Amino acid sequence: MNVRTVCLAILHFSDATGYEIKKMSTEERFSYFVDASFGSIYPALSRLQHDECVTVREAYESGKPPRKIYSITPKGREELIESLEVVPRADTFKSEFMLTALCAELVSEETLVRAIDKRITDLQAKMNLLNQVNSCCTDGPPGMAWISEYGRAVTEASLQHLIKHRDELVACARAPKRASEAAE
């Protein structure tokens, strides 16, 4: 799947401006599915419009420039369904924290503790967000409650593992910095 599919999925649920699509796909509830950047949304929308998968209308507000509002077309809905029918690739997980953890023996204990604390704070914030999403799921699409619970389970497991095994990771920062130091 790609940015094009995410744009169509967002528009499947409601019409939106390019800005709203950018925000939803990079920062909000659709940011968990596909890597999308601010620079990839508008070209995807332009191609979707060219391919007649979306339509655009302008909305005017007093004293403001017109806003372009995108809507999915029947052709776009067909493309969305075709994209969703393809068995997804394996999930990818990228984490700067995990790189720091991998190289824990190279950083100071203080740096590692700060990284762990930040990761715990981030995971707790994500849990709070998922809890809010879960409480709003009654009005969303049928799969929303399921993915919210799945996200909560994965995040909670990550958080609990980090808390339980924190001292083991911190101990890595105390390990000899180089193999030659271990021999001394």
Beta strands, then each sheet from edge to edge (+ up, - down):
strand 1: 16-17
strand 2: 54-59
strand 3: 67-72
sheet 1: 1+ 3- 2+
end
